[in-house]
Amino acid sequence: MAYRVDKQYPEAEKSFKQSLKYVDAANAPDVHWNLALLYSHNMNRYGDAAKELETYLKLSPDAPNKETIKKLIQDFKDKARASE
């Protein structure tokens, strides 16, 4: 998170991905959520953001905001297609 705050986005991505090797199953969805935020808000990588949110929903099928996340996934996919 510190890398993202410091706008060191490649390092933040590397750190989040590396943390997936060590985090327990209960916290893995949070890592995917944060990767999605990084990709969408900081790196304009909307396709990757959509994939991370899809993984988030697979790991958290009972997420209280599931429908909102599904709409966000579609929005990111649309943005990814538009930027190609």
BADOFI-377898 format. One record per atom (N, C-alpha, C): x, y, z; residue in three letters; residue number from 1; atom name. Coordinates in steps of 0.05 Angstrom, whole numbers, plus 5000, padded with zeros to 4 digits. Layout:
N
@u: X&v: Y&w: Z&residuo: ALA&num: NUM&atomo: CA .
...
***
This chain:
84
@u: 5017&v: 4976&w: 5000&residuo: MET&num: 1&atomo: N .
@u: 5000&v: 5000&w: 5000&residuo: MET&num: 1&atomo: CA .
@u: 5017&v: 5025&w: 5000&residuo: MET&num: 1&atomo: C .
@u: 5040&v: 5024&w: 5014&residuo: ALA&num: 2&atomo: N .
@u: 5057&v: 5047&w: 5016&residuo: ALA&num: 2&atomo: CA .
@u: 5068&v: 5055&w: 4988&residuo: ALA&num: 2&atomo: C .
@u: 5075&v: 5035&w: 4972&residuo: TYR&num: 3&atomo: N .
@u: 5084&v: 5042&w: 4945&residuo: TYR&num: 3&atomo: CA .
@u: 5063&v: 5056&w: 4929&residuo: TYR&num: 3&atomo: C .
@u: 5038&v: 5048&w: 4932&residuo: ARG&num: 4&atomo: N .
@u: 5016&v: 5061&w: 4917&residuo: ARG&num: 4&atomo: CA .
@u: 5012&v: 5089&w: 4927&residuo: ARG&num: 4&atomo: C .
@u: 5014&v: 5094&w: 4952&residuo: VAL&num: 5&atomo: N .
@u: 5011&v: 5121&w: 4963&residuo: VAL&num: 5&atomo: CA .
@u: 5034&v: 5138&w: 4953&residuo: VAL&num: 5&atomo: C .
@u: 5058&v: 5127&w: 4951&residuo: ASP&num: 6&atomo: N .
@u: 5081&v: 5142&w: 4941&residuo: ASP&num: 6&atomo: CA .
@u: 5082&v: 5143&w: 4910&residuo: ASP&num: 6&atomo: C .
@u: 5061&v: 5134&w: 4897&residuo: LYS&num: 7&atomo: N .
@u: 5059&v: 5134&w: 4868&residuo: LYS&num: 7&atomo: CA .
@u: 5081&v: 5118&w: 4854&residuo: LYS&num: 7&atomo: C .
@u: 5090&v: 5097&w: 4867&residuo: GLN&num: 8&atomo: N .
@u: 5109&v: 5079&w: 4856&residuo: GLN&num: 8&atomo: CA .
@u: 5094&v: 5054&w: 4847&residuo: GLN&num: 8&atomo: C .
@u: 5079&v: 5057&w: 4825&residuo: TYR&num: 9&atomo: N .
@u: 5059&v: 5038&w: 4817&residuo: TYR&num: 9&atomo: CA .
@u: 5071&v: 5011&w: 4808&residuo: TYR&num: 9&atomo: C .
@u: 5093&v: 5010&w: 4793&residuo: PRO&num: 10&atomo: N .
@u: 5104&v: 4983&w: 4787&residuo: PRO&num: 10&atomo: CA .
@u: 5113&v: 4968&w: 4812&residuo: PRO&num: 10&atomo: C .
@u: 5124&v: 4982&w: 4831&residuo: GLU&num: 11&atomo: N .
@u: 5132&v: 4969&w: 4856&residuo: GLU&num: 11&atomo: CA .
@u: 5108&v: 4960&w: 4872&residuo: GLU&num: 11&atomo: C .
@u: 5087&v: 4976&w: 4871&residuo: ALA&num: 12&atomo: N .
@u: 5062&v: 4968&w: 4885&residuo: ALA&num: 12&atomo: CA .
@u: 5050&v: 4942&w: 4873&residuo: ALA&num: 12&atomo: C .
@u: 5050&v: 4941&w: 4847&residuo: GLU&num: 13&atomo: N .
@u: 5040&v: 4917&w: 4833&residuo: GLU&num: 13&atomo: CA .
@u: 5056&v: 4893&w: 4841&residuo: GLU&num: 13&atomo: C .
@u: 5082&v: 4896&w: 4840&residuo: LYS&num: 14&atomo: N .
@u: 5100&v: 4874&w: 4847&residuo: LYS&num: 14&atomo: CA .
@u: 5096&v: 4865&w: 4876&residuo: LYS&num: 14&atomo: C .
@u: 5093&v: 4884&w: 4894&residuo: SER&num: 15&atomo: N .
@u: 5088&v: 4878&w: 4922&residuo: SER&num: 15&atomo: CA .
@u: 5062&v: 4863&w: 4926&residuo: SER&num: 15&atomo: C .
@u: 5041&v: 4873&w: 4914&residuo: PHE&num: 16&atomo: N .
@u: 5014&v: 4860&w: 4917&residuo: PHE&num: 16&atomo: CA .
@u: 5015&v: 4832&w: 4906&residuo: PHE&num: 16&atomo: C .
@u: 5027&v: 4828&w: 4883&residuo: LYS&num: 17&atomo: N .
@u: 5029&v: 4801&w: 4871&residuo: LYS&num: 17&atomo: CA .
@u: 5045&v: 4782&w: 4889&residuo: LYS&num: 17&atomo: C .
@u: 5067&v: 4793&w: 4900&residuo: GLN&num: 18&atomo: N .
@u: 5084&v: 4776&w: 4917&residuo: GLN&num: 18&atomo: CA .
@u: 5069&v: 4769&w: 4943&residuo: GLN&num: 18&atomo: C .
@u: 5053&v: 4787&w: 4953&residuo: SER&num: 19&atomo: N .
@u: 5038&v: 4781&w: 4977&residuo: SER&num: 19&atomo: CA .
@u: 5018&v: 4759&w: 4974&residuo: SER&num: 19&atomo: C .
@u: 5009&v: 4754&w: 4949&residuo: LEU&num: 20&atomo: N .
@u: 4990&v: 4732&w: 4945&residuo: LEU&num: 20&atomo: CA .
@u: 5003&v: 4705&w: 4951&residuo: LEU&num: 20&atomo: C .
@u: 5029&v: 4703&w: 4951&residuo: LYS&num: 21&atomo: N .
@u: 5043&v: 4678&w: 4957&residuo: LYS&num: 21&atomo: CA .
@u: 5042&v: 4672&w: 4987&residuo: LYS&num: 21&atomo: C .
@u: 5038&v: 4693&w: 5003&residuo: TYR&num: 22&atomo: N .
@u: 5041&v: 4690&w: 5032&residuo: TYR&num: 22&atomo: CA .
@u: 5015&v: 4695&w: 5047&residuo: TYR&num: 22&atomo: C .
@u: 4995&v: 4707&w: 5034&residuo: VAL&num: 23&atomo: N .
@u: 4971&v: 4714&w: 5048&residuo: VAL&num: 23&atomo: CA .
@u: 4953&v: 4689&w: 5051&residuo: VAL&num: 23&atomo: C .
@u: 4937&v: 4688&w: 5072&residuo: ASP&num: 24&atomo: N .
@u: 4919&v: 4665&w: 5075&residuo: ASP&num: 24&atomo: CA .
@u: 4894&v: 4670&w: 5058&residuo: ASP&num: 24&atomo: C .
@u: 4878&v: 4649&w: 5055&residuo: ALA&num: 25&atomo: N .
@u: 4855&v: 4650&w: 5038&residuo: ALA&num: 25&atomo: CA .
@u: 4835&v: 4671&w: 5046&residuo: ALA&num: 25&atomo: C .
@u: 4833&v: 4677&w: 5071&residuo: ALA&num: 26&atomo: N .
@u: 4814&v: 4697&w: 5080&residuo: ALA&num: 26&atomo: CA .
@u: 4821&v: 4726&w: 5071&residuo: ALA&num: 26&atomo: C .
@u: 4847&v: 4731&w: 5067&residuo: ASN&num: 27&atomo: N .
@u: 4856&v: 4757&w: 5060&residuo: ASN&num: 27&atomo: CA .
@u: 4863&v: 4760&w: 5030&residuo: ASN&num: 27&atomo: C .
@u: 4864&v: 4739&w: 5016&residuo: ALA&num: 28&atomo: N .
@u: 4870&v: 4740&w: 4987&residuo: ALA&num: 28&atomo: CA .
@u: 4851&v: 4758&w: 4972&residuo: ALA&num: 28&atomo: C .
@u: 4825&v: 4758&w: 4977&residuo: PRO&num: 29&atomo: N .
@u: 4807&v: 4775&w: 4962&residuo: PRO&num: 29&atomo: CA .
@u: 4815&v: 4805&w: 4965&residuo: PRO&num: 29&atomo: C .
@u: 4824&v: 4813&w: 4989&residuo: ASP&num: 30&atomo: N .
@u: 4832&v: 4841&w: 4993&residuo: ASP&num: 30&atomo: CA .
@u: 4856&v: 4848&w: 4975&residuo: ASP&num: 30&atomo: C .
@u: 4874&v: 4830&w: 4970&residuo: VAL&num: 31&atomo: N .
@u: 4897&v: 4835&w: 4953&residuo: VAL&num: 31&atomo: CA .
@u: 4887&v: 4839&w: 4924&residuo: VAL&num: 31&atomo: C .
@u: 4869&v: 4822&w: 4915&residuo: HIS&num: 32&atomo: N .
@u: 4858&v: 4825&w: 4888&residuo: HIS&num: 32&atomo: CA .
@u: 4842&v: 4851&w: 4886&residuo: HIS&num: 32&atomo: C .
@u: 4828&v: 4859&w: 4906&residuo: TRP&num: 33&atomo: N .
@u: 4814&v: 4884&w: 4906&residuo: TRP&num: 33&atomo: CA .
@u: 4833&v: 4907&w: 4903&residuo: TRP&num: 33&atomo: C .
@u: 4855&v: 4907&w: 4918&residuo: ASN&num: 34&atomo: N .
@u: 4875&v: 4928&w: 4917&residuo: ASN&num: 34&atomo: CA .
@u: 4889&v: 4929&w: 4890&residuo: ASN&num: 34&atomo: C .
@u: 4894&v: 4906&w: 4878&residuo: LEU&num: 35&atomo: N .
@u: 4906&v: 4905&w: 4851&residuo: LEU&num: 35&atomo: CA .
@u: 4887&v: 4918&w: 4831&residuo: LEU&num: 35&atomo: C .
@u: 4861&v: 4912&w: 4834&residuo: ALA&num: 36&atomo: N .
@u: 4841&v: 4924&w: 4816&residuo: ALA&num: 36&atomo: CA .
@u: 4841&v: 4954&w: 4819&residuo: ALA&num: 36&atomo: C .
@u: 4843&v: 4964&w: 4843&residuo: LEU&num: 37&atomo: N .
@u: 4844&v: 4993&w: 4847&residuo: LEU&num: 37&atomo: CA .
@u: 4869&v: 5005&w: 4835&residuo: LEU&num: 37&atomo: C .
@u: 4892&v: 4992&w: 4839&residuo: LEU&num: 38&atomo: N .
@u: 4917&v: 5001&w: 4827&residuo: LEU&num: 38&atomo: CA .
@u: 4915&v: 5002&w: 4797&residuo: LEU&num: 38&atomo: C .
@u: 4905&v: 4980&w: 4785&residuo: TYR&num: 39&atomo: N .
@u: 4903&v: 4979&w: 4755&residuo: TYR&num: 39&atomo: CA .
@u: 4884&v: 5000&w: 4744&residuo: TYR&num: 39&atomo: C .
@u: 4861&v: 5003&w: 4757&residuo: SER&num: 40&atomo: N .
@u: 4841&v: 5021&w: 4746&residuo: SER&num: 40&atomo: CA .
@u: 4846&v: 5050&w: 4752&residuo: SER&num: 40&atomo: C .
@u: 4854&v: 5057&w: 4776&residuo: HIS&num: 41&atomo: N .
@u: 4857&v: 5085&w: 4783&residuo: HIS&num: 41&atomo: CA .
@u: 4884&v: 5097&w: 4778&residuo: HIS&num: 41&atomo: C .
@u: 4905&v: 5080&w: 4777&residuo: ASN&num: 42&atomo: N .
@u: 4932&v: 5090&w: 4775&residuo: ASN&num: 42&atomo: CA .
@u: 4946&v: 5082&w: 4750&residuo: ASN&num: 42&atomo: C .
@u: 4939&v: 5060&w: 4737&residuo: MET&num: 43&atomo: N .
@u: 4954&v: 5050&w: 4714&residuo: MET&num: 43&atomo: CA .
@u: 4939&v: 5049&w: 4688&residuo: MET&num: 43&atomo: C .
@u: 4913&v: 5055&w: 4690&residuo: ASN&num: 44&atomo: N .
@u: 4896&v: 5054&w: 4666&residuo: ASN&num: 44&atomo: CA .
@u: 4897&v: 5027&w: 4652&residuo: ASN&num: 44&atomo: C .
@u: 4898&v: 5006&w: 4668&residuo: ARG&num: 45&atomo: N .
@u: 4899&v: 4979&w: 4658&residuo: ARG&num: 45&atomo: CA .
@u: 4872&v: 4966&w: 4665&residuo: ARG&num: 45&atomo: C .
@u: 4851&v: 4974&w: 4650&residuo: TYR&num: 46&atomo: N .
@u: 4824&v: 4967&w: 4657&residuo: TYR&num: 46&atomo: CA .
@u: 4818&v: 4937&w: 4653&residuo: TYR&num: 46&atomo: C .
@u: 4830&v: 4925&w: 4633&residuo: GLY&num: 47&atomo: N .
@u: 4827&v: 4896&w: 4629&residuo: GLY&num: 47&atomo: CA .
@u: 4837&v: 4880&w: 4653&residuo: GLY&num: 47&atomo: C .
@u: 4861&v: 4888&w: 4662&residuo: ASP&num: 48&atomo: N .
@u: 4872&v: 4875&w: 4686&residuo: ASP&num: 48&atomo: CA .
@u: 4855&v: 4880&w: 4711&residuo: ASP&num: 48&atomo: C .
@u: 4845&v: 4904&w: 4713&residuo: ALA&num: 49&atomo: N .
@u: 4828&v: 4910&w: 4736&residuo: ALA&num: 49&atomo: CA .
@u: 4803&v: 4892&w: 4736&residuo: ALA&num: 49&atomo: C .
@u: 4791&v: 4889&w: 4712&residuo: ALA&num: 50&atomo: N .
@u: 4767&v: 4871&w: 4710&residuo: ALA&num: 50&atomo: CA .
@u: 4774&v: 4843&w: 4718&residuo: ALA&num: 50&atomo: C .
@u: 4797&v: 4833&w: 4710&residuo: LYS&num: 51&atomo: N .
@u: 4805&v: 4805&w: 4717&residuo: LYS&num: 51&atomo: CA .
@u: 4809&v: 4803&w: 4747&residuo: LYS&num: 51&atomo: C .
@u: 4821&v: 4823&w: 4759&residuo: GLU&num: 52&atomo: N .
@u: 4825&v: 4822&w: 4788&residuo: GLU&num: 52&atomo: CA .
@u: 4798&v: 4822&w: 4803&residuo: GLU&num: 52&atomo: C .
@u: 4779&v: 4838&w: 4794&residuo: LEU&num: 53&atomo: N .
@u: 4753&v: 4838&w: 4807&residuo: LEU&num: 53&atomo: CA .
@u: 4738&v: 4812&w: 4802&residuo: LEU&num: 53&atomo: C .
@u: 4742&v: 4799&w: 4779&residuo: GLU&num: 54&atomo: N .
@u: 4730&v: 4773&w: 4775&residuo: GLU&num: 54&atomo: CA .
@u: 4741&v: 4753&w: 4795&residuo: GLU&num: 54&atomo: C .
@u: 4767&v: 4754&w: 4799&residuo: THR&num: 55&atomo: N .
@u: 4780&v: 4736&w: 4818&residuo: THR&num: 55&atomo: CA .
@u: 4770&v: 4743&w: 4846&residuo: THR&num: 55&atomo: C .
@u: 4767&v: 4768&w: 4852&residuo: TYR&num: 56&atomo: N .
@u: 4756&v: 4776&w: 4878&residuo: TYR&num: 56&atomo: CA .
@u: 4729&v: 4763&w: 4883&residuo: TYR&num: 56&atomo: C .
@u: 4711&v: 4764&w: 4863&residuo: LEU&num: 57&atomo: N .
@u: 4685&v: 4753&w: 4866&residuo: LEU&num: 57&atomo: CA .
@u: 4685&v: 4722&w: 4868&residuo: LEU&num: 57&atomo: C .
@u: 4704&v: 4710&w: 4855&residuo: LYS&num: 58&atomo: N .
@u: 4707&v: 4680&w: 4857&residuo: LYS&num: 58&atomo: CA .
@u: 4715&v: 4673&w: 4886&residuo: LYS&num: 58&atomo: C .
@u: 4732&v: 4689&w: 4897&residuo: LEU&num: 59&atomo: N .
@u: 4741&v: 4684&w: 4925&residuo: LEU&num: 59&atomo: CA .
@u: 4722&v: 4694&w: 4946&residuo: LEU&num: 59&atomo: C .
@u: 4705&v: 4712&w: 4939&residuo: SER&num: 60&atomo: N .
@u: 4685&v: 4724&w: 4957&residuo: SER&num: 60&atomo: CA .
@u: 4657&v: 4723&w: 4944&residuo: SER&num: 60&atomo: C .
@u: 4647&v: 4699&w: 4940&residuo: PRO&num: 61&atomo: N .
@u: 4621&v: 4697&w: 4926&residuo: PRO&num: 61&atomo: CA .
@u: 4598&v: 4710&w: 4941&residuo: PRO&num: 61&atomo: C .
@u: 4601&v: 4714&w: 4966&residuo: ASP&num: 62&atomo: N .
@u: 4579&v: 4726&w: 4982&residuo: ASP&num: 62&atomo: CA .
@u: 4584&v: 4756&w: 4988&residuo: ASP&num: 62&atomo: C .
@u: 4601&v: 4769&w: 4972&residuo: ALA&num: 63&atomo: N .
@u: 4607&v: 4797&w: 4977&residuo: ALA&num: 63&atomo: CA .
@u: 4581&v: 4813&w: 4977&residuo: ALA&num: 63&atomo: C .
@u: 4578&v: 4831&w: 4996&residuo: PRO&num: 64&atomo: N .
@u: 4553&v: 4846&w: 4999&residuo: PRO&num: 64&atomo: CA .
@u: 4548&v: 4865&w: 4975&residuo: PRO&num: 64&atomo: C .
@u: 4568&v: 4873&w: 4962&residuo: ASN&num: 65&atomo: N .
@u: 4566&v: 4892&w: 4939&residuo: ASN&num: 65&atomo: CA .
@u: 4570&v: 4877&w: 4912&residuo: ASN&num: 65&atomo: C .
@u: 4563&v: 4852&w: 4911&residuo: LYS&num: 66&atomo: N .
@u: 4568&v: 4835&w: 4888&residuo: LYS&num: 66&atomo: CA .
@u: 4557&v: 4847&w: 4862&residuo: LYS&num: 66&atomo: C .
@u: 4533&v: 4857&w: 4862&residuo: GLU&num: 67&atomo: N .
@u: 4521&v: 4867&w: 4837&residuo: GLU&num: 67&atomo: CA .
@u: 4535&v: 4893&w: 4828&residuo: GLU&num: 67&atomo: C .
@u: 4543&v: 4909&w: 4847&residuo: THR&num: 68&atomo: N .
@u: 4558&v: 4934&w: 4840&residuo: THR&num: 68&atomo: CA .
@u: 4585&v: 4926&w: 4827&residuo: THR&num: 68&atomo: C .
@u: 4597&v: 4906&w: 4838&residuo: ILE&num: 69&atomo: N .
@u: 4623&v: 4897&w: 4828&residuo: ILE&num: 69&atomo: CA .
@u: 4620&v: 4886&w: 4800&residuo: ILE&num: 69&atomo: C .
@u: 4599&v: 4871&w: 4795&residuo: LYS&num: 70&atomo: N .
@u: 4594&v: 4860&w: 4768&residuo: LYS&num: 70&atomo: CA .
@u: 4591&v: 4883&w: 4748&residuo: LYS&num: 70&atomo: C .
@u: 4577&v: 4904&w: 4756&residuo: LYS&num: 71&atomo: N .
@u: 4574&v: 4927&w: 4738&residuo: LYS&num: 71&atomo: CA .
@u: 4601&v: 4941&w: 4733&residuo: LYS&num: 71&atomo: C .
@u: 4617&v: 4942&w: 4754&residuo: LEU&num: 72&atomo: N .
@u: 4644&v: 4954&w: 4752&residuo: LEU&num: 72&atomo: CA .
@u: 4662&v: 4938&w: 4733&residuo: LEU&num: 72&atomo: C .
@u: 4660&v: 4912&w: 4735&residuo: ILE&num: 73&atomo: N .
@u: 4675&v: 4894&w: 4717&residuo: ILE&num: 73&atomo: CA .
@u: 4668&v: 4900&w: 4688&residuo: ILE&num: 73&atomo: C .
@u: 4642&v: 4902&w: 4683&residuo: GLN&num: 74&atomo: N .
@u: 4633&v: 4907&w: 4656&residuo: GLN&num: 74&atomo: CA .
@u: 4643&v: 4935&w: 4646&residuo: GLN&num: 74&atomo: C .
@u: 4642&v: 4954&w: 4664&residuo: ASP&num: 75&atomo: N .
@u: 4652&v: 4981&w: 4658&residuo: ASP&num: 75&atomo: CA .
@u: 4681&v: 4980&w: 4651&residuo: ASP&num: 75&atomo: C .
@u: 4697&v: 4966&w: 4667&residuo: PHE&num: 76&atomo: N .
@u: 4726&v: 4963&w: 4661&residuo: PHE&num: 76&atomo: CA .
@u: 4731&v: 4949&w: 4635&residuo: PHE&num: 76&atomo: C .
@u: 4715&v: 4928&w: 4629&residuo: LYS&num: 77&atomo: N .
@u: 4719&v: 4914&w: 4603&residuo: LYS&num: 77&atomo: CA .
@u: 4712&v: 4933&w: 4580&residuo: LYS&num: 77&atomo: C .
@u: 4692&v: 4949&w: 4583&residuo: ASP&num: 78&atomo: N .
@u: 4685&v: 4968&w: 4562&residuo: ASP&num: 78&atomo: CA .
@u: 4707&v: 4989&w: 4558&residuo: ASP&num: 78&atomo: C .
@u: 4718&v: 4999&w: 4580&residuo: LYS&num: 79&atomo: N .
@u: 4740&v: 5018&w: 4578&residuo: LYS&num: 79&atomo: CA .
@u: 4765&v: 5005&w: 4565&residuo: LYS&num: 79&atomo: C .
@u: 4770&v: 4980&w: 4572&residuo: ALA&num: 80&atomo: N .
@u: 4793&v: 4966&w: 4560&residuo: ALA&num: 80&atomo: CA .
@u: 4790&v: 4963&w: 4530&residuo: ALA&num: 80&atomo: C .
@u: 4765&v: 4957&w: 4521&residuo: ARG&num: 81&atomo: N .
@u: 4760&v: 4954&w: 4492&residuo: ARG&num: 81&atomo: CA .
@u: 4763&v: 4981&w: 4478&residuo: ARG&num: 81&atomo: C .
@u: 4754&v: 5002&w: 4491&residuo: ALA&num: 82&atomo: N .
@u: 4754&v: 5029&w: 4479&residuo: ALA&num: 82&atomo: CA .
@u: 4783&v: 5039&w: 4477&residuo: ALA&num: 82&atomo: C .
@u: 4801&v: 5030&w: 4494&residuo: SER&num: 83&atomo: N .
@u: 4828&v: 5040&w: 4493&residuo: SER&num: 83&atomo: CA .
@u: 4846&v: 5024&w: 4475&residuo: SER&num: 83&atomo: C .
@u: 4835&v: 5003&w: 4463&residuo: GLU&num: 84&atomo: N .
@u: 4852&v: 4987&w: 4444&residuo: GLU&num: 84&atomo: CA .
@u: 4856&v: 5000&w: 4418&residuo: GLU&num: 84&atomo: C .
***
